[in-house]
Amino acid sequence: MHEEFEEQSPPHPEFLQSQVCFGNVPPDWLTQNPKLEWLQLISVGFGEYLHLDWKQPSRKIQMTNLAGFFTEPVAQSMLAGVLALYRGIDHLVILKDRRNWVGDPVREELKTLDQATVLLYGFGSIHRRFAELIAPFGCRVLTFNSRTTLGELDRHLTAADVVVSAVPDTPETRGVFSGERLKRFKQGSLFVNFGRSSVVDENALIEGLKLKKLGGAVIDVTTEEPLPKEHGLWDCPNTLITQHSGATCSIFFCSHGGTETQRKV
């Protein structure tokens, strides 16, 4: 049996009786279930739960995520997006739909990934797998993690042909790619984001794409999802919007007193 729940809907009665929950339930539900002992997320990201006070003596909830679970599909989606932009697949699909044969002039706009400098912001399992996938192209890979200073990041942005972000939403990652930092990007570089939208100033990204400071973007996560039809990202050139398809799920699973229940949020 599946049931739909809105973000602000009241907790399901069976959730309130549960000691274990598998799924990304609305954060405010957690404050209303004193019995809950373990929350297993069905995502890698966990930023929506950070505002809760997990240190209260009365709150002994263990929260775990799916770190590494989506590594392969997300890494392959990132590579597919980069190659699609470099080889003009996005434009060729449009030409095909229009039955418009352009021919040789198309070649002038195409690039290859060989020997490109790729900057990875974050170096978890997704980025490590992505680095393996691009190894045959002989790319120069620059990696940055939580111990890297923003000054170090800034020094290398001007050399990167591709900047890839796959980090969770935390106070440290929010707004890292601000408008000022986006201006440091190499002219014509690609920006790829498969982590959380909070890492980048979305309006500044749109401006950089429309002014062609950036050569393109592959965006899996956006501030508003679904992305409104009037949103500026839809009109950005050389931009692929993959609609949070790298990995997603909307099921939560509860267990209490030997009874197991599955619901859809």
C-alpha positions in Angstrom: 0.0 0.0 0.0 1.3 3.5 -0.9 0.1 6.8 0.3 1.1 10.3 -0.8 2.2 12.9 1.8 2.9 16.7 1.3 6.0 18.2 2.9 3.8 19.9 5.6 1.5 17.0 6.2 1.0 15.6 9.7 3.0 12.5 10.6 1.5 9.2 9.6 0.1 7.3 12.6 2.3 4.3 11.9 5.4 6.5 11.8 4.5 7.8 15.3 4.6 4.2 16.6 7.9 3.3 14.8 11.3 2.8 16.3 13.0 2.4 12.9 12.3 4.4 9.7 13.8 3.9 6.3 13.1 7.0 4.2 13.4 10.8 4.0 10.4 11.8 6.1 9.7 15.5 6.6 12.1 16.8 9.3 9.4 18.1 11.7 8.1 14.5 11.9 11.1 13.5 14.0 10.2 15.9 16.8 6.9 14.2 17.2 8.0 10.6 17.6 9.7 10.0 21.0 10.0 6.3 20.1 12.2 6.7 17.0 15.7 5.2 17.4 17.0 5.0 13.9 16.4 7.0 10.7 18.0 5.5 7.6 17.8 8.0 4.8 17.3 6.9 1.2 19.6 9.7 0.0 23.2 10.7 0.3 22.2 14.3 1.2 21.0 15.1 4.8 21.1 18.9 4.9 17.4 19.3 5.6 17.9 17.6 9.0 20.9 19.6 10.2 18.8 22.3 11.9 17.4 19.7 14.4 19.0 19.5 17.8 20.5 16.0 17.8 22.3 16.5 21.1 19.3 16.6 23.3 19.5 13.9 26.0 15.9 12.9 25.1 16.8 12.5 21.4 18.8 9.4 20.8 18.1 9.0 17.1 20.8 7.4 15.0 20.7 8.9 11.5 22.5 7.2 8.6 22.6 8.0 4.9 23.2 6.0 1.7 26.8 7.2 1.2 28.2 5.4 -1.8 24.9 3.8 -2.8 24.4 6.1 -5.9 28.0 6.3 -6.9 27.9 4.6 -10.2 24.8 6.1 -11.8 25.6 9.6 -10.7 29.3 9.4 -11.8 28.1 8.0 -15.2 25.5 10.8 -15.5 28.2 13.4 -14.9 30.4 12.0 -17.5 27.6 11.7 -20.0 26.7 15.3 -19.5 30.2 16.6 -20.0 30.7 14.5 -23.1 27.3 15.6 -24.5 28.3 19.2 -24.2 31.9 18.7 -25.5 30.6 16.7 -28.5 27.6 19.0 -29.1 25.0 16.2 -28.6 22.5 18.7 -27.1 22.6 20.8 -30.2 22.5 17.8 -32.5 19.4 16.5 -30.9 17.7 19.8 -31.5 18.8 19.8 -35.1 17.5 16.3 -35.5 14.1 17.3 -34.2 14.1 20.2 -36.7 15.2 18.0 -39.5 18.0 20.5 -40.1 21.3 19.2 -41.5 24.1 21.7 -40.7 27.0 19.5 -41.5 30.7 20.6 -41.4 30.1 23.9 -39.4 29.0 21.9 -36.4 32.6 20.5 -36.1 34.0 23.9 -35.4 32.2 24.0 -32.0 33.2 20.6 -30.8 35.8 19.7 -28.2 37.3 16.6 -26.7 37.8 15.8 -23.1 41.4 14.6 -23.7 44.0 16.3 -21.5 41.4 18.6 -19.9 41.9 20.0 -16.4 39.1 18.8 -14.2 38.5 20.3 -10.7 36.5 18.1 -8.3 35.0 20.0 -5.4 34.5 17.3 -2.9 36.2 13.9 -3.1 33.7 11.3 -1.8 32.8 8.1 -3.5 31.0 9.8 -6.5 34.0 12.0 -7.3 36.5 9.1 -6.8 34.5 7.0 -9.3 34.2 9.9 -11.7 38.0 10.3 -11.6 38.3 6.7 -12.6 35.9 7.1 -15.5 37.8 10.1 -16.9 41.2 8.5 -16.4 41.4 7.1 -20.0 41.1 10.7 -21.3 44.4 11.7 -19.6 42.7 14.5 -17.7 44.6 16.5 -15.1 42.4 16.0 -12.0 42.5 18.5 -9.1 40.7 17.4 -6.0 39.4 19.5 -3.1 37.8 18.3 0.1 36.7 19.7 3.5 40.3 20.3 4.5 41.0 22.5 1.5 40.9 26.2 2.0 38.9 28.4 -0.3 42.1 30.3 -1.1 43.5 27.1 -2.6 40.3 26.5 -4.5 40.4 30.1 -5.9 44.0 29.6 -7.1 43.0 26.7 -9.3 39.7 27.8 -10.7 41.2 29.9 -13.4 42.9 26.8 -14.9 40.0 24.3 -14.8 38.2 23.3 -18.0 35.6 21.5 -16.0 34.5 22.2 -12.4 32.4 19.4 -10.8 30.6 19.6 -7.5 29.0 16.6 -5.7 28.9 17.7 -2.0 26.1 17.6 0.5 24.3 20.7 1.9 26.2 21.8 5.0 27.1 25.2 6.5 30.6 24.8 5.0 29.4 24.1 1.4 26.6 26.6 1.1 27.4 29.4 -1.3 30.9 28.2 -2.1 30.4 29.0 -5.8 29.2 32.6 -5.2 28.9 35.2 -7.9 32.5 36.4 -7.2 33.9 32.9 -7.3 32.1 32.1 -10.6 33.9 35.1 -12.1 37.2 33.3 -11.4 36.3 30.4 -13.6 38.3 30.0 -16.8 36.6 31.5 -19.8 34.4 28.8 -21.5 34.7 26.3 -18.7 31.9 23.9 -17.7 30.2 23.7 -14.4 28.7 20.4 -13.2 26.6 20.1 -10.1 25.2 16.8 -8.9 25.4 17.5 -5.2 23.1 20.1 -3.7 21.9 23.4 -5.3 22.9 25.4 -2.2 26.5 25.2 -3.2 26.1 27.7 -6.0 24.5 31.1 -6.4 21.9 30.1 -9.0 21.2 33.7 -10.3 25.0 34.3 -10.8 25.3 31.0 -12.6 22.5 31.9 -14.9 24.2 35.3 -15.6 27.5 33.6 -16.3 25.9 31.2 -18.7 23.9 33.8 -20.6 26.9 36.1 -20.9 29.0 33.1 -22.0 31.6 33.5 -19.3 30.9 29.9 -18.7 30.9 27.5 -21.7 28.0 25.4 -20.3 26.6 23.5 -17.4 25.2 20.2 -16.4 22.8 20.8 -13.5 21.1 17.9 -11.7 19.9 19.8 -8.7 18.1 23.1 -8.5 16.8 25.3 -5.7 13.2 24.8 -6.8 12.2 21.3 -7.8 10.3 20.9 -10.1 12.0 23.8 -11.8 9.3 26.4 -12.6 8.6 26.9 -16.3 9.6 30.6 -16.1 13.0 29.9 -14.3 16.0 31.4 -16.0 18.0 28.1 -16.2 15.7 26.8 -18.9 16.9 29.6 -21.3 20.6 29.2 -20.6 22.8 28.2 -23.6 24.8 24.9 -23.5 23.0 23.8 -20.4 21.7 20.3 -19.6 19.2 20.1 -16.8 19.0 16.4 -15.7 16.1 16.9 -13.3 17.6 15.3 -10.2 17.6 12.0 -12.1 21.1 10.9 -10.9 19.4 9.1 -8.0 16.1 9.5 -6.2 13.5 7.6 -4.3 10.4 8.6 -2.4 9.6 5.6 -0.2 9.8 5.4 3.6 9.7 2.1 5.5 8.7 1.9 9.2 9.2 -0.9 11.7 7.5 -1.2 15.1 6.7 -4.1 17.3 7.6 -6.6 14.6 5.3 -4.9 12.1 6.7 -3.5 8.9 5.0 -0.8 6.8 5.9 0.9 3.6 4.6 4.3 2.6 5.3 6.8 -0.1 6.1 10.4 0.8 
